[in-house]
Amino acid sequence: MIETIEIIVETSVVLQILSLAFITFIVSMLLTPVYTSIAFRGKWWKQQRSEAWSGGQASVYKKLHAAKHKRNIPTMAGIIFVTSILIVTLLLNLDRGQTWLPLAAMVGSGLIGFVDDWINIRGKNNVLAGMKAKIKFALHSAVALIGGWWFFAKLDVSSISFPFFGEIVLGFGIVILFWFVVIATANAVNITDGLDGLAGGLLVSSFSAYTVICIMQGQYALAAFCLSIVGALLSYTWFNVYPARFFMGDVGSFSLGTALGVIAMQTDTIYVLPVIGLVYVAETGSVIINRTSKKLRKGKKVFLSSPIHHHFEAIGWPETKVTMRFWILGQVSAVLGLIVYVFGSIY
């Protein structure tokens, strides 16, 4: 009898988590035509990038995506999933110990991304002519540091755990670590958001993996939050796959990258995050490698274009092939991350 009751309780929890994901999907679908109408009427067009991530002119990128940017594709569609996740979480899944922090950090970073996107769409033909990098970094750092302080002072977390090393007490240093993880993850996701459907599909895999981790830890509200993000992203990706109807913009990539970093801290799995997010690591690494190479080798690059998804386009892969193969890599790395987590939990 006891075992049966426990199974019923667990089943009800799983049902609640799945239901919240489905509700968030429906809310996102309902908000999409509202956003689309406003975006096309307001001409929120995505501007073509004129500067490369690794510095200098983005000549290869221009050749690859010149036709796409003639179509006038609106940006800032991240508003859809940020709003839907906010509504569902506030009404049905608000938990002080689990969902307050990732929700607040996601919305805070989303607002910064929104301002950056708004400046960009009202500016001239240069996607990097939005908010100044130093200002954006300072604002995003403020969000991360406030979140880190809440994590330390209100949730009473001052240590992290690593397999084989056990618990490492950091004290107030946990705030600095929180800041670093959030900033690094948000920027990595932002860099990855460069092809139709790419970031959306990868983030579905990442948040699905963290849903499993949260369930295994008994953090059911946080699991529901992760799967709500998956539900909202599936709605977004439906319209963002090639040829994209709209792009998420910085409001989307920064908000979800921030949420992913926060959840990694809350689940005490920062050692798993680079594995689950292996594609984000590779994308960011390719930018760093190209930028370093150009400085040290008199303008010579290792990759034809960076992030690395553009390199594969440059050598002849169709955009859809790059996206789907990166999706597969994201799914494999998500499973690998779960294996690492389970192995780490044992040892």
C-alpha positions in Angstrom: 0.0 0.0 0.0 2.8 2.4 0.9 4.6 1.7 -2.4 1.3 2.3 -4.3 0.7 5.7 -2.7 4.3 6.7 -3.4 3.8 5.8 -7.1 0.5 7.8 -7.2 2.3 10.9 -5.7 5.2 10.7 -8.1 2.8 10.2 -11.0 0.8 13.3 -10.0 4.1 15.3 -9.8 5.1 14.2 -13.3 1.6 15.0 -14.6 1.8 18.5 -13.1 5.3 19.1 -14.7 4.1 17.9 -18.1 0.9 19.9 -17.8 2.7 23.2 -17.1 4.9 22.5 -20.2 1.9 22.0 -22.4 0.1 25.1 -21.0 3.2 27.2 -21.7 3.3 25.8 -25.2 -0.3 26.8 -25.8 0.2 30.3 -24.3 3.2 30.9 -26.5 1.2 29.8 -29.6 -1.6 32.2 -28.6 0.9 35.1 -28.2 2.7 34.4 -31.4 0.1 36.1 -33.8 -0.1 39.1 -31.4 3.7 39.5 -31.6 3.8 38.9 -35.4 1.1 41.5 -36.1 2.9 44.1 -34.0 6.4 43.2 -35.3 5.5 43.4 -39.0 3.5 46.6 -38.5 6.4 48.1 -36.5 9.0 46.9 -39.0 11.2 45.2 -36.3 13.6 44.0 -39.0 16.7 42.1 -38.1 19.6 44.1 -39.4 22.5 42.4 -41.3 25.7 42.0 -39.3 28.5 44.1 -40.7 31.2 43.2 -38.1 32.5 39.8 -37.4 32.5 38.2 -33.9 36.2 37.8 -34.2 36.7 41.4 -35.3 36.8 43.2 -38.7 34.3 43.0 -41.5 31.9 40.0 -41.6 32.5 39.5 -45.3 31.9 35.7 -45.3 28.7 36.1 -43.3 27.4 38.8 -45.7 27.9 36.4 -48.7 26.2 33.5 -46.9 23.2 35.5 -45.6 22.7 38.4 -48.0 19.5 36.9 -49.5 18.0 36.2 -46.1 18.3 39.8 -44.9 16.5 41.0 -48.0 13.4 39.3 -46.7 12.8 41.7 -43.7 12.6 39.2 -40.8 11.5 40.7 -37.5 13.5 40.1 -34.3 12.7 40.2 -30.6 10.5 37.2 -30.8 12.0 36.2 -27.5 9.3 38.4 -26.0 6.9 35.6 -26.8 8.5 32.9 -24.7 9.7 35.1 -21.9 6.1 36.4 -21.5 4.5 33.0 -21.6 7.0 31.5 -19.1 6.5 34.5 -16.9 2.7 34.2 -16.9 2.6 30.4 -16.3 5.2 30.5 -13.6 3.6 33.5 -11.7 0.2 31.9 -11.8 1.0 28.2 -11.4 4.5 27.5 -10.4 5.9 30.2 -8.1 8.2 28.8 -5.5 10.5 31.0 -3.3 13.2 28.4 -3.0 13.2 27.1 -6.6 11.6 29.4 -9.3 11.9 32.9 -8.0 15.5 33.3 -8.8 15.7 31.8 -12.4 12.5 33.6 -13.3 13.7 37.0 -12.0 17.1 36.6 -13.6 15.5 35.5 -16.9 13.2 38.5 -17.0 16.0 40.9 -15.9 18.3 39.8 -18.7 15.5 39.7 -21.1 14.8 43.4 -20.4 18.4 44.3 -21.1 18.3 42.3 -24.4 15.0 44.0 -25.3 16.6 47.5 -25.0 19.6 46.3 -27.0 17.4 44.9 -29.7 15.2 48.0 -29.8 18.2 50.3 -30.2 19.5 48.0 -33.0 16.2 47.9 -35.0 15.9 51.6 -34.9 19.6 52.1 -35.8 21.4 51.8 -39.1 22.5 48.7 -41.0 24.8 47.3 -38.2 23.6 44.6 -35.8 26.4 45.5 -33.4 25.3 49.1 -33.2 22.9 48.5 -30.4 23.7 49.2 -26.8 27.4 49.8 -26.1 29.1 46.6 -25.1 30.4 48.0 -21.9 27.0 49.2 -20.8 25.3 45.9 -21.7 28.0 44.0 -19.8 27.6 46.2 -16.8 23.8 45.8 -16.7 24.0 42.1 -17.2 26.6 41.8 -14.5 24.3 43.7 -12.2 21.6 41.2 -12.8 24.0 38.3 -12.2 25.5 39.8 -9.1 22.1 40.5 -7.6 21.1 37.0 -8.4 24.3 35.7 -6.8 23.6 37.7 -3.7 20.1 36.2 -3.4 21.5 32.7 -4.0 24.0 33.3 -1.1 22.0 35.4 1.4 18.4 34.2 0.9 18.8 30.6 -0.3 21.8 30.1 2.0 24.1 28.5 -0.5 27.8 29.0 0.1 29.4 25.9 -1.4 29.6 23.8 -4.5 30.2 20.1 -5.1 32.4 18.2 -7.5 32.7 14.5 -8.0 35.7 13.0 -6.2 36.4 16.4 -4.5 33.3 16.6 -2.5 32.0 19.9 -1.1 34.0 23.1 -1.6 33.1 25.9 0.7 33.4 29.3 -1.0 31.5 31.6 1.3 30.7 34.9 -0.3 32.9 33.8 -3.3 29.8 31.8 -4.4 28.4 35.2 -5.6 31.4 35.7 -7.9 31.1 32.1 -9.3 27.4 32.7 -9.8 28.2 35.9 -11.8 30.8 34.1 -14.0 28.6 31.1 -14.8 25.6 33.3 -15.7 27.6 35.7 -17.8 29.5 33.0 -19.6 26.4 30.9 -20.3 24.3 33.8 -21.5 27.0 35.0 -23.9 27.6 31.5 -25.2 23.9 31.1 -26.0 23.9 34.5 -27.6 26.8 33.6 -29.9 25.2 30.3 -30.9 22.0 32.1 -32.0 23.0 32.5 -35.6 21.0 30.2 -37.9 17.3 29.5 -38.3 16.2 27.1 -35.6 19.7 26.5 -34.2 19.5 28.0 -30.7 15.9 27.0 -30.2 16.6 23.4 -30.9 19.7 23.3 -28.8 18.1 24.9 -25.8 15.2 22.4 -26.0 17.8 19.6 -25.4 19.6 21.6 -22.7 16.5 22.4 -20.6 15.1 18.9 -21.1 18.3 17.5 -19.6 18.0 19.8 -16.7 14.4 18.8 -16.2 15.6 15.2 -15.6 18.3 16.4 -13.2 15.8 18.5 -11.2 13.4 15.6 -11.0 16.2 13.3 -9.8 17.0 15.9 -7.1 13.4 16.3 -6.0 13.3 19.9 -7.2 9.9 19.5 -8.9 9.0 23.2 -9.2 12.4 23.9 -10.9 11.8 20.8 -13.1 8.4 22.3 -14.1 10.1 25.6 -14.8 12.7 23.9 -17.1 10.0 22.0 -19.0 7.9 25.1 -19.3 10.8 26.7 -21.1 10.9 23.6 -23.4 7.2 24.0 -24.1 7.6 27.7 -25.0 10.7 27.0 -27.1 8.9 24.3 -29.1 6.3 26.9 -30.0 9.0 29.4 -31.0 11.1 26.9 -32.9 8.0 25.9 -35.0 8.1 29.3 -36.6 11.9 29.8 -36.4 13.0 26.8 -38.4 14.2 27.5 -42.0 13.0 29.7 -43.5 12.6 31.6 -40.2 9.5 33.8 -39.8 11.2 35.7 -37.0 14.3 35.6 -34.7 14.5 35.5 -30.9 16.9 38.5 -30.7 19.0 39.3 -27.6 15.9 39.4 -25.5 15.6 35.7 -26.1 19.2 34.5 -26.2 20.3 36.5 -23.1 17.2 35.6 -21.0 17.4 31.8 -21.7 21.2 31.7 -21.4 20.9 33.4 -18.1 18.2 31.0 -16.9 20.4 28.1 -17.9 23.3 29.3 -15.9 21.1 30.0 -12.9 19.6 26.5 -13.0 23.1 25.0 -13.2 24.0 26.8 -10.0 20.7 25.9 -8.3 21.2 22.2 -9.1 24.9 22.3 -8.1 25.9 21.0 -11.5 28.3 23.5 -13.0 30.6 20.6 -13.8 27.8 19.1 -16.0 26.9 22.4 -17.7 29.8 22.4 -20.2 28.9 18.9 -21.2 25.2 19.5 -21.7 26.1 22.8 -23.5 29.0 21.3 -25.5 27.8 23.0 -28.7 27.7 26.4 -27.0 31.3 25.8 -25.7 32.4 24.9 -29.3 30.7 28.0 -30.7 32.3 30.3 -28.2 35.6 28.6 -28.5 35.7 29.1 -32.2 35.2 32.8 -31.8 38.0 33.0 -29.3 40.3 31.0 -31.5 39.6 33.1 -34.6 40.0 36.4 -32.7 43.3 35.2 -31.1 44.6 33.8 -34.4 43.9 37.1 -36.2 45.8 39.0 -33.6 48.8 36.7 -33.4 49.0 35.6 -37.0 48.6 39.0 -38.8 44.9 38.6 -39.7 45.0 34.9 -40.5 42.0 32.9 -39.3 41.7 29.2 -38.3 38.0 29.0 -39.3 36.6 30.6 -42.5 34.0 32.3 -40.3 33.0 32.2 -36.7 31.0 31.1 -34.8 31.8 27.7 -36.2 28.3 27.1 -37.6 29.2 29.7 -40.2 32.5 27.9 -41.0 30.5 24.8 -42.0 28.2 27.0 -44.2 31.3 28.5 -45.8 32.7 25.1 -46.8 29.4 24.2 -48.5 27.0 22.8 -46.0 23.4 24.0 -46.4 22.1 26.0 -43.5 19.5 23.3 -42.7 22.2 20.6 -42.6 24.3 22.6 -40.2 21.3 23.2 -37.9 20.1 19.6 -37.8 23.5 18.2 -37.3 24.2 20.6 -34.5 20.8 19.6 -33.0 21.9 16.0 -33.0 25.2 17.0 -31.3 23.2 19.0 -28.7 21.0 16.0 -28.0 24.0 13.7 -27.7 25.8 16.1 -25.4 22.6 16.4 -23.3 22.5 12.7 -22.8 26.2 12.6 -22.1 25.7 15.3 -19.5 23.1 13.2 -17.8 25.5 10.3 -17.7 28.2 12.5 -16.2 25.6 13.7 -13.6 24.6 10.2 -12.6 28.2 9.0 -12.4 29.1 12.1 -10.3 26.2 11.4 -8.0 27.5 7.9 -7.3 31.0 9.1 -6.6 
